Amino acid sequence: MARNRVVVLVGPMAVGKSAVGRMLAERIDARFIDTDRLIVEQHGSIAGIFARQGEEAFRAIEADVVRAALAEDAVVSLGGGAVLHPRTRDLLQDATVIFLDTDLATVLPRIGGESGRPLLAGRPAERWQALYDARRPVYAALATTVVDTHGLSARGVTAAVLRALPALHRSDGPRGGDEAPTATHDTTHDPTYDSTPDLNHESGTPPHGH
């Protein structure tokens, strides 16, 4: 099936999807849609929805917001758990899906003491790792390509995505699992390299996710 023009960023919470998505949209002259931000605008805080209604109700709300976002020709940043909904996974088959991969050491400075991510409450590092381990196979299976964000700033990740996009739009080849190509980077000669670990500082985007 031919892909539409939507480019979707998926990956674990705190990987920097919002920061990269905003920069990517500016670079390709596209609209940027952050589904977490839309949920907050339309329904109130994510933590509040979890507290009042529970995760199941939140996922139903999230799936509706994601469905509307994916109908647009845009760069769309999804919350970390959005891919858990089967309807969302079906919709992603028609999109260019960029999996921004990372590890706990990279995101730990961003989630320590985090109060806005209900699924990390109490033991953020342990809970983040458990969620990552459970969700990574889903991200990989949906991905058109994987971008390794280790050692890159948001600008560096954006540059890696931009390098991958032309090849992706020339082919509708298989995706998922080990078949998903990985966009690698050579930090020795890459002018976009930045050892700063925190992606969020570059866009002014407050951290969020679930």
Phi and psi in degrees as a GROMACS rama.xvg file:
@    title "Ramachandran Plot"
@    xaxis  label "Phi"
@    yaxis  label "Psi"
@TYPE xy
-68.5375  141.559  ALA-2
-80.2989  149.029  ARG-3
-85.1085  -169.042  ASN-4
-89.7512  2.46622  ARG-5
-73.6068  137.581  VAL-6
-114.883  123.722  VAL-7
-115.392  131.462  VAL-8
-101.193  122.675  LEU-9
-122.972  162.154  VAL-10
151.346  175.207  GLY-11
-68.9036  160.159  PRO-12
-61.1739  143.402  MET-13
76.855  9.3534  ALA-14
-77.0316  -19.5148  VAL-15
106.144  26.5263  GLY-16
-61.3221  -39.2174  LYS-17
-67.6126  -45.7905  SER-18
-62.6956  -46.7212  ALA-19
-67.2136  -41.3146  VAL-20
-60.6898  -41.8216  GLY-21
-64.534  -44.0056  ARG-22
-65.9796  -41.374  MET-23
-62.2328  -44.107  LEU-24
-60.5722  -39.8387  ALA-25
-64.1555  -40.4512  GLU-26
-68.6005  -34.2483  ARG-27
-103.734  10.1444  ILE-28
56.8981  53.4891  ASP-29
-126.495  163.611  ALA-30
-73.6273  145.231  ARG-31
-110.199  131.847  PHE-32
-125.988  121.611  ILE-33
-105.49  109.299  ASP-34
-67.0034  -31.6635  THR-35
-62.1562  -41.9459  ASP-36
-65.2253  -38.5671  ARG-37
-63.2706  -41.1089  LEU-38
-60.2747  -45.1361  ILE-39
-62.2107  -43.3513  VAL-40
-63.8467  -36.6003  GLU-41
-92.7094  -26.9389  GLN-42
-131.36  -3.06286  HIS-43
96.6412  -177.381  GLY-44
-62.8474  146.958  SER-45
-63.5494  -43.6268  ILE-46
-59.3109  -37.9298  ALA-47
-66.1501  -40.2008  GLY-48
-63.2687  -44.5824  ILE-49
-58.4987  -44.6294  PHE-50
-67.5926  -40.5002  ALA-51
-82.5318  -38.9684  ARG-52
-119.994  -17.9447  GLN-53
93.2426  167.103  GLY-54
-67.4  -37.4688  GLU-55
-60.4296  -44.3751  GLU-56
-65.1983  -39.2153  ALA-57
-61.0462  -44.4265  PHE-58
-61.57  -34.7566  ARG-59
-66.2517  -44.3651  ALA-60
-61.1546  -46.9984  ILE-61
-59.3118  -43.4074  GLU-62
-60.7736  -38.7095  ALA-63
-66.6657  -41.9908  ASP-64
-65.395  -42.4787  VAL-65
-63.4399  -42.251  VAL-66
-57.7148  -45.022  ARG-67
-65.4635  -40.5303  ALA-68
-64.6695  -39.9961  ALA-69
-74.0692  -8.11145  LEU-70
-80.3151  -9.94369  ALA-71
-92.9787  152.353  GLU-72
-84.2249  97.7979  ASP-73
-159.722  171.372  ALA-74
-93.9939  122.247  VAL-75
-119.913  126.17  VAL-76
-100.548  123.326  SER-77
-100.065  147.682  LEU-78
-61.2069  156.386  GLY-79
-56.6359  -33.5723  GLY-80
-99.2792  4.89535  GLY-81
-60.4719  -32.4515  ALA-82
-69.901  -7.04045  VAL-83
-73.1738  -18.8641  LEU-84
-85.3723  127.676  HIS-85
-61.5542  -33.2051  PRO-86
-66.089  -38.705  ARG-87
-65.4129  -42.8202  THR-88
-60.5595  -38.6475  ARG-89
-63.3481  -43.6027  ASP-90
-64.2468  -32.8267  LEU-91
-69.8304  -13.2499  LEU-92
-64.4646  -22.397  GLN-93
-99.0104  8.25444  ASP-94
-118.029  160.469  ALA-95
-83.5734  114.089  THR-96
-109.08  119.238  VAL-97
-105.172  115.878  ILE-98
-91.4502  112.577  PHE-99
-87.9587  108.218  LEU-100
-96.0392  155.738  ASP-101
-160.579  -166.968  THR-102
-145.652  172.21  ASP-103
-61.7271  -40.5185  LEU-104
-59.2517  -35.8024  ALA-105
-71.4273  -41.9262  THR-106
-90.17  -12.5649  VAL-107
-54.8627  -41.3495  LEU-108
-62.9453  -20.6138  PRO-109
-89.825  -20.6558  ARG-110
-109.228  -8.8798  ILE-111
-62.0466  126.459  GLY-112
71.5563  14.579  GLY-113
-64.3534  129.627  GLU-114
-113.552  -8.77075  SER-115
-97.6424  4.39587  GLY-116
-117.711  98.8573  ARG-117
-60.4768  -31.0195  PRO-118
-76.9085  -7.81025  LEU-119
-104.722  1.87661  LEU-120
-58.2192  134.633  ALA-121
97.0438  -63.7818  GLY-122
-130.618  75.7164  ARG-123
-58.2197  -44.5248  PRO-124
-64.7527  -48.3898  ALA-125
-62.5686  -44.1771  GLU-126
-68.835  -39.2146  ARG-127
-60.1368  -46.0758  TRP-128
-62.7671  -40.4922  GLN-129
-64.2901  -42.8037  ALA-130
-64.975  -42.8674  LEU-131
-60.0591  -47.0843  TYR-132
-60.9591  -38.9709  ASP-133
-73.7218  -36.0721  ALA-134
-93.2661  -21.5436  ARG-135
-55.322  -42.8459  ARG-136
-59.9456  -31.7298  PRO-137
-70.8507  -45.05  VAL-138
-56.2993  -47.5573  TYR-139
-64.3  -38.6417  ALA-140
-67.3604  -30.9724  ALA-141
-86.8679  -17.255  LEU-142
-72.2827  136.325  ALA-143
-77.1979  -38.1313  THR-144
-151.828  159.827  THR-145
-115.768  130.827  VAL-146
-112.072  121.143  VAL-147
-79.4729  117.505  ASP-148
-93.4569  0.228431  THR-149
-57.7865  127.808  HIS-150
75.5489  7.64833  GLY-151
-112.442  143.045  LEU-152
-77.6234  175.269  SER-153
-58.9926  -38.4705  ALA-154
-64.6218  -39.1603  ARG-155
-66.3096  -41.8039  GLY-156
-64.1311  -42.6243  VAL-157
-58.8831  -42.923  THR-158
-61.8675  -40.1598  ALA-159
-64.3393  -40.4796  ALA-160
-64.3769  -43.1887  VAL-161
-61.4827  -37.196  LEU-162
-65.7327  -32.0862  ARG-163
-80.0154  -29.8887  ALA-164
-60.1304  -44.437  LEU-165
-58.084  -42.9968  PRO-166
-65.6843  -37.7649  ALA-167
-64.5348  -39.9116  LEU-168
-79.7135  -7.14444  HIS-169
-88.8895  -8.86015  ARG-170
-141.741  142.688  SER-171
-111.176  39.8556  ASP-172
-69.6346  -179.239  GLY-173
-66.1121  156.563  PRO-174
-132.998  168.688  ARG-175
101.932  144.228  GLY-176
55.3507  -134.193  GLY-177
-74.0444  -11.6044  ASP-178
-79.8723  -19.1928  GLU-179
-72.2083  121.789  ALA-180
-66.9567  151.672  PRO-181
-110.786  128.201  THR-182
-84.5687  115.291  ALA-183
-102.07  169.969  THR-184
-141.029  146.471  HIS-185
-106.083  102.117  ASP-186
-71.8592  -14.8806  THR-187
-68.087  -39.0975  THR-188
-116.474  6.08526  HIS-189
-90.5143  115.384  ASP-190
-68.4941  -12.8059  PRO-191
-86.9363  -3.7272  THR-192
-63.7223  138.051  TYR-193
-150.238  122.907  ASP-194
-77.1626  -4.88803  SER-195
-60.166  123.329  THR-196
-77.6099  -24.946  PRO-197
-91.2483  115.174  ASP-198
-77.8619  -31.9291  LEU-199
-64.2655  -27.6035  ASN-200
-65.1241  -20.5466  HIS-201
-81.2806  -18.4347  GLU-202
-114.833  -9.37302  SER-203
73.6281  17.7107  GLY-204
-86.4424  122.486  THR-205
-67.5166  143.811  PRO-206
-66.4454  143.762  PRO-207
-157.929  178.423  HIS-208
137.635  175.41  GLY-209
